[in-house]
Amino acid sequence: MRPELPDCSRVRILVAGDLMLDQYWHGQSRRISPEAPVPVVHVRTEELRPGGAGNVALNLASLGAGVTLLGLTGADANAGRLRELLQSRGVDCRFQAVPAHDTGLKLRVIAQHQQMIRLDFEDSFTAVDKSSLLHTFAQALPQTDIVLLSDYNKGTLSAVADLIRLARRQGKAVVVDPKGGDFTPYRGASLITPNRSEFEAIVGPCVDERTLEQRGQALQEQLQLDALLITRGDEGMTLLERGQPALHLPTHAREVFDVTGAGDTVIATLTAMLGAGSSLPQAMYLANVAAGIVVRKLGTATASPEEIRLALHGPAADRRGVVDEEQLQLLMQAARRQGERIIMTNGCFDLLHPGHIHYLQQARALGERLVVAVNTDASVRALKGPERPLNPLATRMAMLAALSCVDWVVPFTEDTPERLYCQLLPDVIVKGGDYRPEQVAGGDCVRANGGEVQILAFLPGHSTTALLEKIRHG
């Protein structure tokens, strides 16, 4: 059974780790440089995103968790930019500025949605005194439910063993994203999440599942870990938990566009779910789903609760068809995040005819998504009389869903769709015939939300009533 996504709004998570700023230059490349065999990129736009532990914090905030972020930066403008980006998303930033150091910066040049080159600007913080960081960490622990340590091997966590001891003494679970050729400093953590290459750099190549499990269990015992989660790219994930058989999950990604930051999403989702009370297998499953979402996006990215719920319960965002109200809400939320304009109409659609199709095509042309709400059989009888509908609800919805101009079809039980419109708040309500906009059920709600109501003309000579009369009288 698929786990439900828990409410993370009451979870307080303390994150410590290597901070960096991700910069993207987006442009186009149409020629090779005459100076060297390299592409020339005409840069058109620039974008800044939090990277490293900052991206982890952003993923946690996207899930609704309260986040306190600790780390070292330079005393420079990029530190201010990073702080501003994170604070705008509700992250409590407690940075320590280190003179004569630069805030880590990764500059990626993107052309035609393809990364051309990455340039890294960074200083090591290994030799920096960590006493202030440890003090700030200890002060934040009492208000913390769970601790996440994000190690990018840039030196911020050179005292990681001390951080783990401080947290464990106060009974806090500690989840670590490890790095480097020695995992000994992570001894005593609750859980570490190496990827396969990091894991094999410690234990040696694993030629099969049995070897991976045996060496993972040995590492778990050596480091006194409660659990070990190995992320394995297109092979999914493996969880080794004390006293439990190994658990393998296949990847949830259907399409991989960019793996940048996927590990950050995994550990953030895993930690947030554990903090909200999920079991380790449940948290692993949800983290796997979230990773499958972000690898379809460009650059460091996050997975929202709406996207995760949609992946868990709804049809794929690029699919169409008959849905219930809960699925439709999730689909509409995902569409809005993509900037899509949502059009909605309603009716009985008992005998589908060319007039209906012309009307629906006109409606679809007003935006990117068309939703058709359909009266249930009982609702049609109440409106049209005991002999209607001629076609049951399932048939009527299936016929509408088969039209290329219709994205989603949803039933409603009331005489009018006012409740549904006020709940879903589409960008445009469309009605046909001689209605006036102020007469359309639900129009007031939609207009108050910034939407609009449009009246479209029916195709002359086509109506269900006329068609029924023709059938009855020949």
Summary of the structure (lengths in Angstrom):
residues: 474
radius of gyration: 27.5
end to end distance: 54.7
largest distance: 93.6
contacts: 1560
relative contact order: 0.09
helix: 38%
strand: 26%
